[in-house]
Amino acid sequence: MSEGGPTFVMRNEHRQIGQQLEAIHDKVAEQNPDSDQEEQALLDLLGSHNMKEERVLYPAIDQVTSAEERETVFRTMKNIPEDRYKVCCGQH
């Protein structure tokens, strides 16, 4: 599934979300208040992405995993160090 299918699409959208966030961040760093277009693009992408996760991806995961497996994943995710996912500009 790394080369196709729903997870490929979702990972690509995650990259697009990151790009939109970077575009907004750049405008904020430049003190440029004209970020309406970037903000709307992000909101549109997030709406579509979240709907796909909720309606397609999560139900598919639930069908192929046990409750115990899902609990293990959630527990593992809670133990990810914050510095691994709380980043800004790809630098912090």
PDB file with one MODEL, atoms N, CA, C and O in Angstrom:
MODEL        1
ATOM      1  N   MET A   1       0.803  -1.203   0.000  1.00  0.00           N
ATOM      2  CA  MET A   1       0.000   0.000   0.000  1.00  0.00           C
ATOM      3  C   MET A   1       0.848   1.270   0.000  1.00  0.00           C
ATOM      4  O   MET A   1       0.306   2.368  -0.127  1.00  0.00           O
ATOM      5  N   SER A   2       2.146   1.142   0.137  1.00  0.00           N
ATOM      6  CA  SER A   2       2.974   2.342   0.180  1.00  0.00           C
ATOM      7  C   SER A   2       3.042   3.042  -1.168  1.00  0.00           C
ATOM      8  O   SER A   2       3.384   4.223  -1.229  1.00  0.00           O
ATOM      9  N   GLU A   3       2.725   2.338  -2.248  1.00  0.00           N
ATOM     10  CA  GLU A   3       2.819   2.923  -3.581  1.00  0.00           C
ATOM     11  C   GLU A   3       1.450   3.241  -4.175  1.00  0.00           C
ATOM     12  O   GLU A   3       1.372   3.744  -5.296  1.00  0.00           O
ATOM     13  N   GLY A   4       0.398   2.964  -3.465  1.00  0.00           N
ATOM     14  CA  GLY A   4      -0.932   3.240  -3.985  1.00  0.00           C
ATOM     15  C   GLY A   4      -1.971   3.031  -2.915  1.00  0.00           C
ATOM     16  O   GLY A   4      -1.648   2.751  -1.761  1.00  0.00           O
ATOM     17  N   GLY A   5      -3.209   3.166  -3.300  1.00  0.00           N
ATOM     18  CA  GLY A   5      -4.306   2.938  -2.370  1.00  0.00           C
ATOM     19  C   GLY A   5      -4.565   4.124  -1.470  1.00  0.00           C
ATOM     20  O   GLY A   5      -3.967   5.187  -1.633  1.00  0.00           O
ATOM     21  N   PRO A   6      -5.468   3.933  -0.511  1.00  0.00           N
ATOM     22  CA  PRO A   6      -5.889   5.056   0.333  1.00  0.00           C
ATOM     23  C   PRO A   6      -4.779   5.626   1.203  1.00  0.00           C
ATOM     24  O   PRO A   6      -4.745   6.837   1.427  1.00  0.00           O
ATOM     25  N   THR A   7      -3.885   4.809   1.693  1.00  0.00           N
ATOM     26  CA  THR A   7      -2.838   5.366   2.559  1.00  0.00           C
ATOM     27  C   THR A   7      -1.866   6.220   1.757  1.00  0.00           C
ATOM     28  O   THR A   7      -1.334   7.200   2.278  1.00  0.00           O
ATOM     29  N   PHE A   8      -1.625   5.867   0.505  1.00  0.00           N
ATOM     30  CA  PHE A   8      -0.769   6.679  -0.362  1.00  0.00           C
ATOM     31  C   PHE A   8      -1.390   8.067  -0.545  1.00  0.00           C
ATOM     32  O   PHE A   8      -0.705   9.085  -0.442  1.00  0.00           O
ATOM     33  N   VAL A   9      -2.692   8.090  -0.817  1.00  0.00           N
ATOM     34  CA  VAL A   9      -3.410   9.350  -1.003  1.00  0.00           C
ATOM     35  C   VAL A   9      -3.355  10.176   0.278  1.00  0.00           C
ATOM     36  O   VAL A   9      -3.103  11.381   0.233  1.00  0.00           O
ATOM     37  N   MET A  10      -3.587   9.537   1.408  1.00  0.00           N
ATOM     38  CA  MET A  10      -3.612  10.265   2.681  1.00  0.00           C
ATOM     39  C   MET A  10      -2.239  10.843   3.011  1.00  0.00           C
ATOM     40  O   MET A  10      -2.144  11.975   3.486  1.00  0.00           O
ATOM     41  N   ARG A  11      -1.180  10.082   2.766  1.00  0.00           N
ATOM     42  CA  ARG A  11       0.173  10.606   3.028  1.00  0.00           C
ATOM     43  C   ARG A  11       0.483  11.789   2.118  1.00  0.00           C
ATOM     44  O   ARG A  11       1.109  12.759   2.546  1.00  0.00           O
ATOM     45  N   ASN A  12       0.050  11.711   0.878  1.00  0.00           N
ATOM     46  CA  ASN A  12       0.240  12.831  -0.043  1.00  0.00           C
ATOM     47  C   ASN A  12      -0.506  14.066   0.461  1.00  0.00           C
ATOM     48  O   ASN A  12       0.015  15.180   0.404  1.00  0.00           O
ATOM     49  N   GLU A  13      -1.707  13.866   0.946  1.00  0.00           N
ATOM     50  CA  GLU A  13      -2.472  14.989   1.491  1.00  0.00           C
ATOM     51  C   GLU A  13      -1.813  15.546   2.745  1.00  0.00           C
ATOM     52  O   GLU A  13      -1.853  16.756   2.966  1.00  0.00           O
ATOM     53  N   HIS A  14      -1.213  14.706   3.563  1.00  0.00           N
ATOM     54  CA  HIS A  14      -0.486  15.205   4.735  1.00  0.00           C
ATOM     55  C   HIS A  14       0.632  16.137   4.296  1.00  0.00           C
ATOM     56  O   HIS A  14       0.858  17.174   4.920  1.00  0.00           O
ATOM     57  N   ARG A  15       1.340  15.770   3.215  1.00  0.00           N
ATOM     58  CA  ARG A  15       2.399  16.646   2.697  1.00  0.00           C
ATOM     59  C   ARG A  15       1.805  17.968   2.210  1.00  0.00           C
ATOM     60  O   ARG A  15       2.379  19.031   2.445  1.00  0.00           O
ATOM     61  N   GLN A  16       0.658  17.904   1.532  1.00  0.00           N
ATOM     62  CA  GLN A  16       0.007  19.123   1.044  1.00  0.00           C
ATOM     63  C   GLN A  16      -0.433  20.012   2.212  1.00  0.00           C
ATOM     64  O   GLN A  16      -0.309  21.235   2.143  1.00  0.00           O
ATOM     65  N   ILE A  17      -0.940  19.406   3.267  1.00  0.00           N
ATOM     66  CA  ILE A  17      -1.340  20.156   4.460  1.00  0.00           C
ATOM     67  C   ILE A  17      -0.120  20.868   5.039  1.00  0.00           C
ATOM     68  O   ILE A  17      -0.192  22.042   5.402  1.00  0.00           O
ATOM     69  N   GLY A  18       0.993  20.154   5.121  1.00  0.00           N
ATOM     70  CA  GLY A  18       2.231  20.767   5.607  1.00  0.00           C
ATOM     71  C   GLY A  18       2.664  21.935   4.747  1.00  0.00           C
ATOM     72  O   GLY A  18       3.124  22.950   5.272  1.00  0.00           O
ATOM     73  N   GLN A  19       2.528  21.813   3.439  1.00  0.00           N
ATOM     74  CA  GLN A  19       2.894  22.900   2.532  1.00  0.00           C
ATOM     75  C   GLN A  19       1.991  24.115   2.733  1.00  0.00           C
ATOM     76  O   GLN A  19       2.457  25.255   2.704  1.00  0.00           O
ATOM     77  N   GLN A  20       0.710  23.867   2.935  1.00  0.00           N
ATOM     78  CA  GLN A  20      -0.203  24.981   3.183  1.00  0.00           C
ATOM     79  C   GLN A  20       0.121  25.669   4.509  1.00  0.00           C
ATOM     80  O   GLN A  20       0.091  26.896   4.598  1.00  0.00           O
ATOM     81  N   LEU A  21       0.427  24.887   5.524  1.00  0.00           N
ATOM     82  CA  LEU A  21       0.801  25.475   6.811  1.00  0.00           C
ATOM     83  C   LEU A  21       2.080  26.302   6.689  1.00  0.00           C
ATOM     84  O   LEU A  21       2.190  27.373   7.286  1.00  0.00           O
ATOM     85  N   GLU A  22       3.036  25.806   5.923  1.00  0.00           N
ATOM     86  CA  GLU A  22       4.275  26.553   5.700  1.00  0.00           C
ATOM     87  C   GLU A  22       3.998  27.863   4.971  1.00  0.00           C
ATOM     88  O   GLU A  22       4.590  28.890   5.301  1.00  0.00           O
ATOM     89  N   ALA A  23       3.097  27.838   3.976  1.00  0.00           N
ATOM     90  CA  ALA A  23       2.764  29.057   3.238  1.00  0.00           C
ATOM     91  C   ALA A  23       2.148  30.099   4.174  1.00  0.00           C
ATOM     92  O   ALA A  23       2.470  31.284   4.094  1.00  0.00           O
ATOM     93  N   ILE A  24       1.265  29.645   5.057  1.00  0.00           N
ATOM     94  CA  ILE A  24       0.655  30.559   6.036  1.00  0.00           C
ATOM     95  C   ILE A  24       1.715  31.059   6.997  1.00  0.00           C
ATOM     96  O   ILE A  24       1.754  32.246   7.320  1.00  0.00           O
ATOM     97  N   HIS A  25       2.576  30.159   7.456  1.00  0.00           N
ATOM     98  CA  HIS A  25       3.641  30.545   8.375  1.00  0.00           C
ATOM     99  C   HIS A  25       4.544  31.606   7.750  1.00  0.00           C
ATOM    100  O   HIS A  25       4.923  32.571   8.414  1.00  0.00           O
ATOM    101  N   ASP A  26       4.884  31.429   6.487  1.00  0.00           N
ATOM    102  CA  ASP A  26       5.736  32.401   5.800  1.00  0.00           C
ATOM    103  C   ASP A  26       5.089  33.779   5.780  1.00  0.00           C
ATOM    104  O   ASP A  26       5.758  34.787   6.006  1.00  0.00           O
ATOM    105  N   LYS A  27       3.784  33.822   5.509  1.00  0.00           N
ATOM    106  CA  LYS A  27       3.078  35.113   5.499  1.00  0.00           C
ATOM    107  C   LYS A  27       3.083  35.741   6.892  1.00  0.00           C
ATOM    108  O   LYS A  27       3.283  36.948   7.027  1.00  0.00           O
ATOM    109  N   VAL A  28       2.866  34.941   7.911  1.00  0.00           N
ATOM    110  CA  VAL A  28       2.875  35.460   9.276  1.00  0.00           C
ATOM    111  C   VAL A  28       4.275  35.974   9.628  1.00  0.00           C
ATOM    112  O   VAL A  28       4.411  37.046  10.219  1.00  0.00           O
ATOM    113  N   ALA A  29       5.300  35.224   9.271  1.00  0.00           N
ATOM    114  CA  ALA A  29       6.679  35.637   9.559  1.00  0.00           C
ATOM    115  C   ALA A  29       7.019  36.948   8.852  1.00  0.00           C
ATOM    116  O   ALA A  29       7.785  37.754   9.380  1.00  0.00           O
ATOM    117  N   GLU A  30       6.457  37.167   7.666  1.00  0.00           N
ATOM    118  CA  GLU A  30       6.683  38.397   6.911  1.00  0.00           C
ATOM    119  C   GLU A  30       5.746  39.520   7.353  1.00  0.00           C
ATOM    120  O   GLU A  30       5.811  40.632   6.828  1.00  0.00           O
ATOM    121  N   GLN A  31       4.885  39.229   8.311  1.00  0.00           N
ATOM    122  CA  GLN A  31       3.849  40.148   8.775  1.00  0.00           C
ATOM    123  C   GLN A  31       2.953  40.590   7.616  1.00  0.00           C
ATOM    124  O   GLN A  31       2.513  41.737   7.548  1.00  0.00           O
ATOM    125  N   ASN A  32       2.698  39.650   6.713  1.00  0.00           N
ATOM    126  CA  ASN A  32       1.838  39.881   5.566  1.00  0.00           C
ATOM    127  C   ASN A  32       0.440  39.370   5.917  1.00  0.00           C
ATOM    128  O   ASN A  32       0.246  38.162   6.060  1.00  0.00           O
ATOM    129  N   PRO A  33      -0.527  40.262   6.055  1.00  0.00           N
ATOM    130  CA  PRO A  33      -1.869  39.825   6.464  1.00  0.00           C
ATOM    131  C   PRO A  33      -2.675  39.174   5.333  1.00  0.00           C
ATOM    132  O   PRO A  33      -3.781  38.692   5.573  1.00  0.00           O
ATOM    133  N   ASP A  34      -2.146  39.152   4.117  1.00  0.00           N
ATOM    134  CA  ASP A  34      -2.874  38.637   2.969  1.00  0.00           C
ATOM    135  C   ASP A  34      -2.699  37.119   2.848  1.00  0.00           C
ATOM    136  O   ASP A  34      -2.031  36.630   1.937  1.00  0.00           O
ATOM    137  N   SER A  35      -3.305  36.390   3.776  1.00  0.00           N
ATOM    138  CA  SER A  35      -3.178  34.925   3.765  1.00  0.00           C
ATOM    139  C   SER A  35      -4.522  34.235   3.556  1.00  0.00           C
ATOM    140  O   SER A  35      -4.644  33.029   3.766  1.00  0.00           O
ATOM    141  N   ASP A  36      -5.526  34.999   3.145  1.00  0.00           N
ATOM    142  CA  ASP A  36      -6.864  34.414   2.978  1.00  0.00           C
ATOM    143  C   ASP A  36      -6.869  33.241   2.005  1.00  0.00           C
ATOM    144  O   ASP A  36      -7.523  32.230   2.263  1.00  0.00           O
ATOM    145  N   GLN A  37      -6.161  33.358   0.905  1.00  0.00           N
ATOM    146  CA  GLN A  37      -6.148  32.293  -0.100  1.00  0.00           C
ATOM    147  C   GLN A  37      -5.515  31.024   0.463  1.00  0.00           C
ATOM    148  O   GLN A  37      -6.039  29.927   0.267  1.00  0.00           O
ATOM    149  N   GLU A  38      -4.397  31.169   1.156  1.00  0.00           N
ATOM    150  CA  GLU A  38      -3.728  30.009   1.750  1.00  0.00           C
ATOM    151  C   GLU A  38      -4.578  29.378   2.845  1.00  0.00           C
ATOM    152  O   GLU A  38      -4.650  28.155   2.960  1.00  0.00           O
ATOM    153  N   GLU A  39      -5.222  30.222   3.648  1.00  0.00           N
ATOM    154  CA  GLU A  39      -6.069  29.703   4.721  1.00  0.00           C
ATOM    155  C   GLU A  39      -7.262  28.938   4.155  1.00  0.00           C
ATOM    156  O   GLU A  39      -7.615  27.875   4.666  1.00  0.00           O
ATOM    157  N   GLN A  40      -7.885  29.470   3.103  1.00  0.00           N
ATOM    158  CA  GLN A  40      -9.033  28.788   2.498  1.00  0.00           C
ATOM    159  C   GLN A  40      -8.607  27.470   1.864  1.00  0.00           C
ATOM    160  O   GLN A  40      -9.319  26.471   1.962  1.00  0.00           O
ATOM    161  N   ALA A  41      -7.439  27.468   1.210  1.00  0.00           N
ATOM    162  CA  ALA A  41      -6.935  26.227   0.606  1.00  0.00           C
ATOM    163  C   ALA A  41      -6.707  25.179   1.690  1.00  0.00           C
ATOM    164  O   ALA A  41      -7.022  24.005   1.492  1.00  0.00           O
ATOM    165  N   LEU A  42      -6.160  25.593   2.836  1.00  0.00           N
ATOM    166  CA  LEU A  42      -5.930  24.666   3.947  1.00  0.00           C
ATOM    167  C   LEU A  42      -7.254  24.132   4.484  1.00  0.00           C
ATOM    168  O   LEU A  42      -7.395  22.930   4.704  1.00  0.00           O
ATOM    169  N   LEU A  43      -8.217  25.015   4.693  1.00  0.00           N
ATOM    170  CA  LEU A  43      -9.520  24.576   5.204  1.00  0.00           C
ATOM    171  C   LEU A  43     -10.206  23.610   4.247  1.00  0.00           C
ATOM    172  O   LEU A  43     -10.798  22.620   4.678  1.00  0.00           O
ATOM    173  N   ASP A  44     -10.126  23.895   2.946  1.00  0.00           N
ATOM    174  CA  ASP A  44     -10.732  22.993   1.953  1.00  0.00           C
ATOM    175  C   ASP A  44     -10.061  21.626   1.983  1.00  0.00           C
ATOM    176  O   ASP A  44     -10.730  20.592   1.967  1.00  0.00           O
ATOM    177  N   LEU A  45      -8.739  21.634   2.028  1.00  0.00           N
ATOM    178  CA  LEU A  45      -7.988  20.380   2.053  1.00  0.00           C
ATOM    179  C   LEU A  45      -8.275  19.593   3.328  1.00  0.00           C
ATOM    180  O   LEU A  45      -8.484  18.382   3.274  1.00  0.00           O
ATOM    181  N   LEU A  46      -8.287  20.272   4.475  1.00  0.00           N
ATOM    182  CA  LEU A  46      -8.559  19.588   5.744  1.00  0.00           C
ATOM    183  C   LEU A  46      -9.965  18.989   5.774  1.00  0.00           C
ATOM    184  O   LEU A  46     -10.157  17.878   6.267  1.00  0.00           O
ATOM    185  N   GLY A  47     -10.945  19.721   5.250  1.00  0.00           N
ATOM    186  CA  GLY A  47     -12.314  19.205   5.236  1.00  0.00           C
ATOM    187  C   GLY A  47     -12.415  17.920   4.437  1.00  0.00           C
ATOM    188  O   GLY A  47     -12.995  16.936   4.896  1.00  0.00           O
ATOM    189  N   SER A  48     -11.851  17.934   3.248  1.00  0.00           N
ATOM    190  CA  SER A  48     -11.871  16.752   2.388  1.00  0.00           C
ATOM    191  C   SER A  48     -11.071  15.602   3.010  1.00  0.00           C
ATOM    192  O   SER A  48     -11.511  14.452   3.005  1.00  0.00           O
ATOM    193  N   HIS A  49      -9.906  15.928   3.537  1.00  0.00           N
ATOM    194  CA  HIS A  49      -9.028  14.918   4.125  1.00  0.00           C
ATOM    195  C   HIS A  49      -9.692  14.253   5.333  1.00  0.00           C
ATOM    196  O   HIS A  49      -9.701  13.027   5.446  1.00  0.00           O
ATOM    197  N   ASN A  50     -10.240  15.058   6.221  1.00  0.00           N
ATOM    198  CA  ASN A  50     -10.871  14.503   7.421  1.00  0.00           C
ATOM    199  C   ASN A  50     -12.063  13.618   7.068  1.00  0.00           C
ATOM    200  O   ASN A  50     -12.287  12.589   7.706  1.00  0.00           O
ATOM    201  N   MET A  51     -12.824  14.018   6.054  1.00  0.00           N
ATOM    202  CA  MET A  51     -13.969  13.201   5.635  1.00  0.00           C
ATOM    203  C   MET A  51     -13.489  11.833   5.138  1.00  0.00           C
ATOM    204  O   MET A  51     -14.096  10.812   5.460  1.00  0.00           O
ATOM    205  N   LYS A  52     -12.402  11.807   4.356  1.00  0.00           N
ATOM    206  CA  LYS A  52     -11.860  10.535   3.868  1.00  0.00           C
ATOM    207  C   LYS A  52     -11.372   9.670   5.018  1.00  0.00           C
ATOM    208  O   LYS A  52     -11.572   8.455   5.018  1.00  0.00           O
ATOM    209  N   GLU A  53     -10.729  10.299   5.999  1.00  0.00           N
ATOM    210  CA  GLU A  53     -10.269   9.526   7.158  1.00  0.00           C
ATOM    211  C   GLU A  53     -11.445   8.921   7.906  1.00  0.00           C
ATOM    212  O   GLU A  53     -11.446   7.731   8.221  1.00  0.00           O
ATOM    213  N   GLU A  54     -12.436   9.737   8.187  1.00  0.00           N
ATOM    214  CA  GLU A  54     -13.586   9.289   8.984  1.00  0.00           C
ATOM    215  C   GLU A  54     -14.455   8.266   8.260  1.00  0.00           C
ATOM    216  O   GLU A  54     -14.942   7.321   8.881  1.00  0.00           O
ATOM    217  N   ARG A  55     -14.652   8.438   6.969  1.00  0.00           N
ATOM    218  CA  ARG A  55     -15.590   7.586   6.236  1.00  0.00           C
ATOM    219  C   ARG A  55     -14.940   6.381   5.568  1.00  0.00           C
ATOM    220  O   ARG A  55     -15.605   5.373   5.331  1.00  0.00           O
ATOM    221  N   VAL A  56     -13.649   6.474   5.262  1.00  0.00           N
ATOM    222  CA  VAL A  56     -13.001   5.396   4.516  1.00  0.00           C
ATOM    223  C   VAL A  56     -11.876   4.743   5.311  1.00  0.00           C
ATOM    224  O   VAL A  56     -11.913   3.545   5.592  1.00  0.00           O
ATOM    225  N   LEU A  57     -10.885   5.537   5.666  1.00  0.00           N
ATOM    226  CA  LEU A  57      -9.671   4.968   6.253  1.00  0.00           C
ATOM    227  C   LEU A  57      -9.912   4.335   7.624  1.00  0.00           C
ATOM    228  O   LEU A  57      -9.550   3.179   7.845  1.00  0.00           O
ATOM    229  N   TYR A  58     -10.511   5.074   8.529  1.00  0.00           N
ATOM    230  CA  TYR A  58     -10.715   4.531   9.877  1.00  0.00           C
ATOM    231  C   TYR A  58     -11.607   3.293   9.893  1.00  0.00           C
ATOM    232  O   TYR A  58     -11.275   2.323  10.574  1.00  0.00           O
ATOM    233  N   PRO A  59     -12.735   3.289   9.164  1.00  0.00           N
ATOM    234  CA  PRO A  59     -13.533   2.056   9.129  1.00  0.00           C
ATOM    235  C   PRO A  59     -12.760   0.873   8.530  1.00  0.00           C
ATOM    236  O   PRO A  59     -12.920  -0.261   8.980  1.00  0.00           O
ATOM    237  N   ALA A  60     -11.929   1.133   7.523  1.00  0.00           N
ATOM    238  CA  ALA A  60     -11.134   0.054   6.928  1.00  0.00           C
ATOM    239  C   ALA A  60     -10.139  -0.497   7.938  1.00  0.00           C
ATOM    240  O   ALA A  60      -9.939  -1.709   8.022  1.00  0.00           O
ATOM    241  N   ILE A  61      -9.524   0.379   8.693  1.00  0.00           N
ATOM    242  CA  ILE A  61      -8.576  -0.050   9.730  1.00  0.00           C
ATOM    243  C   ILE A  61      -9.306  -0.884  10.782  1.00  0.00           C
ATOM    244  O   ILE A  61      -8.805  -1.919  11.221  1.00  0.00           O
ATOM    245  N   ASP A  62     -10.483  -0.429  11.179  1.00  0.00           N
ATOM    246  CA  ASP A  62     -11.263  -1.165  12.176  1.00  0.00           C
ATOM    247  C   ASP A  62     -11.613  -2.572  11.705  1.00  0.00           C
ATOM    248  O   ASP A  62     -11.725  -3.487  12.522  1.00  0.00           O
ATOM    249  N   GLN A  63     -11.786  -2.754  10.404  1.00  0.00           N
ATOM    250  CA  GLN A  63     -12.145  -4.072   9.870  1.00  0.00           C
ATOM    251  C   GLN A  63     -10.976  -5.050   9.870  1.00  0.00           C
ATOM    252  O   GLN A  63     -11.182  -6.261   9.941  1.00  0.00           O
ATOM    253  N   VAL A  64      -9.766  -4.542   9.793  1.00  0.00           N
ATOM    254  CA  VAL A  64      -8.613  -5.444   9.661  1.00  0.00           C
ATOM    255  C   VAL A  64      -7.758  -5.520  10.921  1.00  0.00           C
ATOM    256  O   VAL A  64      -6.727  -6.192  10.928  1.00  0.00           O
ATOM    257  N   THR A  65      -8.174  -4.841  11.980  1.00  0.00           N
ATOM    258  CA  THR A  65      -7.419  -4.895  13.236  1.00  0.00           C
ATOM    259  C   THR A  65      -8.336  -5.268  14.390  1.00  0.00           C
ATOM    260  O   THR A  65      -9.550  -5.066  14.338  1.00  0.00           O
ATOM    261  N   SER A  66      -7.737  -5.804  15.408  1.00  0.00           N
ATOM    262  CA  SER A  66      -8.496  -6.131  16.613  1.00  0.00           C
ATOM    263  C   SER A  66      -8.482  -4.929  17.559  1.00  0.00           C
ATOM    264  O   SER A  66      -7.685  -4.005  17.396  1.00  0.00           O
ATOM    265  N   ALA A  67      -9.369  -4.956  18.540  1.00  0.00           N
ATOM    266  CA  ALA A  67      -9.410  -3.899  19.547  1.00  0.00           C
ATOM    267  C   ALA A  67      -8.067  -3.818  20.273  1.00  0.00           C
ATOM    268  O   ALA A  67      -7.592  -2.727  20.588  1.00  0.00           O
ATOM    269  N   GLU A  68      -7.467  -4.959  20.534  1.00  0.00           N
ATOM    270  CA  GLU A  68      -6.168  -4.986  21.218  1.00  0.00           C
ATOM    271  C   GLU A  68      -5.078  -4.321  20.362  1.00  0.00           C
ATOM    272  O   GLU A  68      -4.258  -3.558  20.872  1.00  0.00           O
ATOM    273  N   GLU A  69      -5.080  -4.617  19.076  1.00  0.00           N
ATOM    274  CA  GLU A  69      -4.093  -3.995  18.178  1.00  0.00           C
ATOM    275  C   GLU A  69      -4.270  -2.482  18.128  1.00  0.00           C
ATOM    276  O   GLU A  69      -3.293  -1.734  18.150  1.00  0.00           O
ATOM    277  N   ARG A  70      -5.511  -2.040  18.061  1.00  0.00           N
ATOM    278  CA  ARG A  70      -5.765  -0.593  18.029  1.00  0.00           C
ATOM    279  C   ARG A  70      -5.326   0.052  19.334  1.00  0.00           C
ATOM    280  O   ARG A  70      -4.751   1.141  19.320  1.00  0.00           O
ATOM    281  N   GLU A  71      -5.581  -0.588  20.439  1.00  0.00           N
ATOM    282  CA  GLU A  71      -5.162  -0.050  21.734  1.00  0.00           C
ATOM    283  C   GLU A  71      -3.637   0.048  21.808  1.00  0.00           C
ATOM    284  O   GLU A  71      -3.106   1.026  22.335  1.00  0.00           O
ATOM    285  N   THR A  72      -2.946  -0.937  21.295  1.00  0.00           N
ATOM    286  CA  THR A  72      -1.477  -0.904  21.272  1.00  0.00           C
ATOM    287  C   THR A  72      -0.984   0.280  20.441  1.00  0.00           C
ATOM    288  O   THR A  72      -0.050   0.976  20.841  1.00  0.00           O
ATOM    289  N   VAL A  73      -1.601   0.504  19.304  1.00  0.00           N
ATOM    290  CA  VAL A  73      -1.211   1.637  18.453  1.00  0.00           C
ATOM    291  C   VAL A  73      -1.461   2.955  19.175  1.00  0.00           C
ATOM    292  O   VAL A  73      -0.595   3.830  19.170  1.00  0.00           O
ATOM    293  N   PHE A  74      -2.625   3.112  19.795  1.00  0.00           N
ATOM    294  CA  PHE A  74      -2.936   4.348  20.505  1.00  0.00           C
ATOM    295  C   PHE A  74      -1.954   4.575  21.652  1.00  0.00           C
ATOM    296  O   PHE A  74      -1.498   5.697  21.872  1.00  0.00           O
ATOM    297  N   ARG A  75      -1.640   3.534  22.361  1.00  0.00           N
ATOM    298  CA  ARG A  75      -0.695   3.641  23.481  1.00  0.00           C
ATOM    299  C   ARG A  75       0.683   4.048  22.957  1.00  0.00           C
ATOM    300  O   ARG A  75       1.348   4.896  23.551  1.00  0.00           O
ATOM    301  N   THR A  76       1.106   3.452  21.860  1.00  0.00           N
ATOM    302  CA  THR A  76       2.398   3.784  21.258  1.00  0.00           C
ATOM    303  C   THR A  76       2.420   5.241  20.803  1.00  0.00           C
ATOM    304  O   THR A  76       3.412   5.943  20.998  1.00  0.00           O
ATOM    305  N   MET A  77       1.331   5.686  20.201  1.00  0.00           N
ATOM    306  CA  MET A  77       1.253   7.071  19.733  1.00  0.00           C
ATOM    307  C   MET A  77       1.357   8.055  20.898  1.00  0.00           C
ATOM    308  O   MET A  77       1.989   9.103  20.770  1.00  0.00           O
ATOM    309  N   LYS A  78       0.742   7.724  22.023  1.00  0.00           N
ATOM    310  CA  LYS A  78       0.806   8.610  23.188  1.00  0.00           C
ATOM    311  C   LYS A  78       2.218   8.751  23.723  1.00  0.00           C
ATOM    312  O   LYS A  78       2.537   9.737  24.387  1.00  0.00           O
ATOM    313  N   ASN A  79       3.072   7.766  23.436  1.00  0.00           N
ATOM    314  CA  ASN A  79       4.438   7.790  23.951  1.00  0.00           C
ATOM    315  C   ASN A  79       5.447   8.396  22.978  1.00  0.00           C
ATOM    316  O   ASN A  79       6.646   8.388  23.256  1.00  0.00           O
ATOM    317  N   ILE A  80       4.985   8.918  21.849  1.00  0.00           N
ATOM    318  CA  ILE A  80       5.892   9.571  20.908  1.00  0.00           C
ATOM    319  C   ILE A  80       6.347  10.893  21.533  1.00  0.00           C
ATOM    320  O   ILE A  80       5.512  11.695  21.952  1.00  0.00           O
ATOM    321  N   PRO A  81       7.646  11.126  21.599  1.00  0.00           N
ATOM    322  CA  PRO A  81       8.131  12.383  22.190  1.00  0.00           C
ATOM    323  C   PRO A  81       7.612  13.596  21.417  1.00  0.00           C
ATOM    324  O   PRO A  81       7.562  13.583  20.187  1.00  0.00           O
ATOM    325  N   GLU A  82       7.229  14.632  22.142  1.00  0.00           N
ATOM    326  CA  GLU A  82       6.656  15.822  21.509  1.00  0.00           C
ATOM    327  C   GLU A  82       7.580  16.435  20.474  1.00  0.00           C
ATOM    328  O   GLU A  82       7.111  16.943  19.456  1.00  0.00           O
ATOM    329  N   ASP A  83       8.870  16.399  20.711  1.00  0.00           N
ATOM    330  CA  ASP A  83       9.793  17.040  19.763  1.00  0.00           C
ATOM    331  C   ASP A  83       9.780  16.358  18.399  1.00  0.00           C
ATOM    332  O   ASP A  83      10.307  16.898  17.426  1.00  0.00           O
ATOM    333  N   ARG A  84       9.191  15.194  18.329  1.00  0.00           N
ATOM    334  CA  ARG A  84       9.116  14.485  17.056  1.00  0.00           C
ATOM    335  C   ARG A  84       7.971  14.958  16.172  1.00  0.00           C
ATOM    336  O   ARG A  84       8.014  14.767  14.956  1.00  0.00           O
ATOM    337  N   TYR A  85       6.950  15.569  16.758  1.00  0.00           N
ATOM    338  CA  TYR A  85       5.815  15.992  15.956  1.00  0.00           C
ATOM    339  C   TYR A  85       5.450  17.450  16.132  1.00  0.00           C
ATOM    340  O   TYR A  85       4.669  17.974  15.337  1.00  0.00           O
ATOM    341  N   LYS A  86       5.973  18.121  17.125  1.00  0.00           N
ATOM    342  CA  LYS A  86       5.677  19.545  17.291  1.00  0.00           C
ATOM    343  C   LYS A  86       6.811  20.338  16.651  1.00  0.00           C
ATOM    344  O   LYS A  86       7.765  20.752  17.310  1.00  0.00           O
ATOM    345  N   VAL A  87       6.672  20.532  15.359  1.00  0.00           N
ATOM    346  CA  VAL A  87       7.703  21.225  14.601  1.00  0.00           C
ATOM    347  C   VAL A  87       7.097  22.418  13.874  1.00  0.00           C
ATOM    348  O   VAL A  87       5.897  22.467  13.604  1.00  0.00           O
ATOM    349  N   CYS A  88       7.934  23.343  13.577  1.00  0.00           N
ATOM    350  CA  CYS A  88       7.522  24.526  12.838  1.00  0.00           C
ATOM    351  C   CYS A  88       8.605  24.818  11.811  1.00  0.00           C
ATOM    352  O   CYS A  88       9.795  24.788  12.125  1.00  0.00           O
ATOM    353  N   CYS A  89       8.198  25.093  10.617  1.00  0.00           N
ATOM    354  CA  CYS A  89       9.139  25.491   9.554  1.00  0.00           C
ATOM    355  C   CYS A  89      10.143  24.404   9.234  1.00  0.00           C
ATOM    356  O   CYS A  89      11.153  24.682   8.587  1.00  0.00           O
ATOM    357  N   GLY A  90       9.904  23.194   9.659  1.00  0.00           N
ATOM    358  CA  GLY A  90      10.859  22.129   9.426  1.00  0.00           C
ATOM    359  C   GLY A  90      12.154  22.324  10.182  1.00  0.00           C
ATOM    360  O   GLY A  90      13.116  21.590   9.955  1.00  0.00           O
ATOM    361  N   GLN A  91      12.201  23.306  11.083  1.00  0.00           N
ATOM    362  CA  GLN A  91      13.452  23.639  11.776  1.00  0.00           C
ATOM    363  C   GLN A  91      13.377  23.431  13.286  1.00  0.00           C
ATOM    364  O   GLN A  91      14.390  23.106  13.907  1.00  0.00           O
ATOM    365  N   HIS A  92      12.219  23.608  13.884  1.00  0.00           N
ATOM    366  CA  HIS A  92      12.110  23.544  15.349  1.00  0.00           C
ATOM    367  C   HIS A  92      11.483  22.247  15.770  1.00  0.00           C
ATOM    368  O   HIS A  92      11.306  22.005  16.964  1.00  0.00           O
TER     369      HIS A  92
ENDMDL
END
